[in-house]
């Protein structure tokens, strides 16, 4: 009986903390709701999830990165994505693995390292699939890492406000 009450208390505490995080950072607990407003294509929802994580890293918002990463995992696991890649199963597994690492990290710099790996996977997806927006494959020489953006203007997720405009666009993906 005590164990059951204790488990319930932990779950309630987690949900309460998640709720506080969302209120504090004005984020959306279920990112799919946000996606539905932007596009009707499931593949675009996947990309929008990536872009939300990038934005959260640009703002150096550790908690929002975690929430957006979990929402993206939920999207990947619960939806039939129409991704055209021969190795989609492996890429999908790598996406979930890197997103889980981002959730477990309590340091924004470690989250950024996994974001770099996440970007490598997303770049493969974007190159082989159609999306409703132009994307910019951008590079930060200081971090020696790339990221995808839907904005031509550089907003570096690897250094946030420290070096917000550090980087160059290496490729425009249409």
C-alpha positions as CSV (number, residue, x, y, z in Angstrom):
1,X,0.0,0.0,0.0
2,X,2.7,2.4,0.9
3,X,4.7,1.6,-2.3
4,X,1.6,2.4,-4.4
5,X,1.1,5.7,-2.7
6,X,4.8,6.6,-3.1
7,X,4.7,5.8,-6.8
8,X,1.6,7.9,-7.3
9,X,3.3,10.7,-5.5
10,X,6.3,10.6,-7.7
11,X,4.1,10.6,-10.9
12,X,2.1,13.5,-9.5
13,X,5.3,15.4,-8.6
14,X,6.7,14.8,-12.1
15,X,3.5,16.0,-13.8
16,X,3.4,19.1,-11.5
17,X,7.1,20.0,-12.3
18,X,6.5,19.5,-16.0
19,X,3.4,21.8,-15.8
20,X,5.5,24.4,-13.9
21,X,8.2,24.2,-16.6
22,X,5.7,24.7,-19.4
23,X,4.1,27.7,-17.6
24,X,7.5,29.3,-16.8
25,X,8.7,29.0,-20.4
26,X,5.3,29.5,-22.2
27,X,5.8,26.2,-24.1
28,X,3.3,23.7,-25.4
29,X,3.2,20.4,-23.6
30,X,2.0,18.5,-26.6
31,X,3.9,19.8,-29.6
32,X,1.6,18.0,-32.0
33,X,-1.1,20.6,-31.3
34,X,1.4,23.3,-32.5
35,X,2.3,21.2,-35.5
36,X,-1.3,20.9,-36.6
37,X,-1.5,24.6,-36.9
38,X,1.5,24.9,-39.2
39,X,1.0,22.0,-41.6
40,X,-1.2,19.0,-42.4
41,X,1.8,16.8,-43.5
42,X,3.1,14.5,-40.8
43,X,6.7,14.8,-42.2
44,X,6.4,18.6,-41.7
45,X,5.5,17.9,-38.0
46,X,8.8,16.1,-37.7
47,X,10.7,19.0,-39.1
48,X,8.9,21.5,-36.9
49,X,9.8,19.5,-33.8
50,X,13.5,19.7,-34.8
51,X,13.2,23.4,-35.4
52,X,11.6,23.9,-31.9
53,X,14.5,22.1,-30.3
54,X,16.9,24.3,-32.3
55,X,15.0,27.4,-31.1
56,X,15.1,26.2,-27.5
57,X,18.9,25.7,-27.7
58,X,19.3,29.2,-29.3
59,X,17.5,30.5,-26.2
60,X,19.7,28.3,-23.9
61,X,16.5,26.9,-22.4
62,X,17.4,23.5,-21.0
63,X,13.9,22.6,-19.8
64,X,12.2,23.5,-23.0
65,X,14.7,21.4,-25.0
66,X,13.7,18.4,-22.8
67,X,10.0,19.0,-23.3
68,X,10.3,19.5,-27.1
69,X,12.6,16.4,-27.4
70,X,10.0,14.3,-25.6
71,X,7.2,15.6,-27.8
72,X,9.3,14.8,-30.9
73,X,9.9,11.2,-29.6
74,X,6.1,10.8,-29.1
75,X,5.5,12.1,-32.6
76,X,8.0,9.6,-34.1
77,X,6.7,6.6,-32.1
78,X,3.0,7.3,-32.6
79,X,2.8,8.3,-36.2
80,X,3.3,6.7,-39.6
81,X,5.9,9.0,-41.1
82,X,6.3,9.0,-44.8
83,X,10.1,9.2,-44.8
84,X,11.9,8.1,-48.0
85,X,15.2,6.7,-46.8
86,X,16.6,3.2,-47.4
87,X,17.9,3.1,-43.8
88,X,14.8,4.9,-42.2
89,X,14.6,2.3,-39.4
90,X,18.2,2.9,-38.3
91,X,17.8,6.7,-38.7
92,X,14.6,6.6,-36.7
93,X,16.3,4.6,-33.9
94,X,19.2,7.1,-33.9
95,X,16.8,10.0,-33.7
96,X,15.0,8.6,-30.6
97,X,18.4,7.6,-29.0
98,X,19.8,11.2,-29.4
99,X,16.5,12.8,-28.3
100,X,16.5,10.6,-25.2
101,X,20.1,11.7,-24.4
102,X,19.0,15.3,-24.8
103,X,16.2,14.7,-22.2
104,X,18.6,13.1,-19.7
105,X,21.2,15.9,-19.9
106,X,21.1,18.5,-17.2
107,X,23.6,20.7,-19.0
108,X,22.8,22.7,-22.1
109,X,26.3,22.1,-23.6
110,X,25.7,18.4,-23.5
111,X,22.3,18.8,-25.1
112,X,24.0,20.8,-27.9
113,X,26.4,17.9,-28.6
114,X,23.5,15.6,-29.1
115,X,21.8,18.2,-31.2
116,X,24.7,18.1,-33.6
117,X,24.2,14.3,-34.0
118,X,20.4,14.9,-34.4
119,X,21.2,17.4,-37.2
120,X,23.2,14.8,-39.1
121,X,20.1,12.5,-39.1
122,X,17.7,15.3,-40.0
123,X,20.0,16.4,-42.9
124,X,19.7,12.9,-44.4
125,X,15.9,13.1,-44.1
126,X,15.6,16.6,-45.6
127,X,17.8,15.8,-48.5
128,X,15.6,12.8,-49.6
129,X,12.1,14.1,-48.7
130,X,9.8,17.0,-49.5
131,X,8.9,19.7,-47.0
132,X,6.7,22.7,-47.2
133,X,9.5,25.3,-46.5
134,X,12.9,26.3,-47.7
135,X,15.6,25.2,-45.3
136,X,19.1,26.5,-44.7
137,X,21.9,24.2,-43.8
138,X,24.1,26.4,-41.6
139,X,27.5,25.9,-40.0
140,X,29.2,27.1,-36.9
141,X,33.0,27.0,-37.2
142,X,33.5,27.5,-33.5
143,X,31.4,24.3,-32.7
144,X,32.4,22.6,-35.9
145,X,28.8,21.7,-36.3
146,X,25.8,22.2,-38.6
147,X,22.2,22.9,-38.0
148,X,19.0,23.3,-40.1
149,X,17.0,26.5,-40.0
150,X,13.9,27.8,-41.7
151,X,15.3,31.3,-41.5
152,X,18.1,32.6,-43.7
153,X,19.3,34.8,-40.8
154,X,21.9,33.0,-38.6
155,X,20.6,32.1,-35.1
156,X,23.3,29.8,-33.7
157,X,21.9,27.1,-31.4
158,X,25.4,26.0,-30.3
159,X,26.3,29.2,-28.5
160,X,23.0,31.0,-27.9
161,X,23.2,34.6,-27.0
162,X,27.1,34.4,-26.6
163,X,27.6,34.1,-30.4
164,X,24.1,34.3,-31.8
165,X,25.1,35.4,-35.3
166,X,28.2,33.1,-35.6
167,X,27.9,30.9,-38.6
168,X,27.3,30.7,-42.4
169,X,24.8,29.2,-44.6
170,X,26.4,26.3,-46.5
171,X,23.4,25.1,-48.5
172,X,19.8,26.1,-49.3
173,X,17.5,23.1,-49.4
174,X,14.2,23.5,-51.3
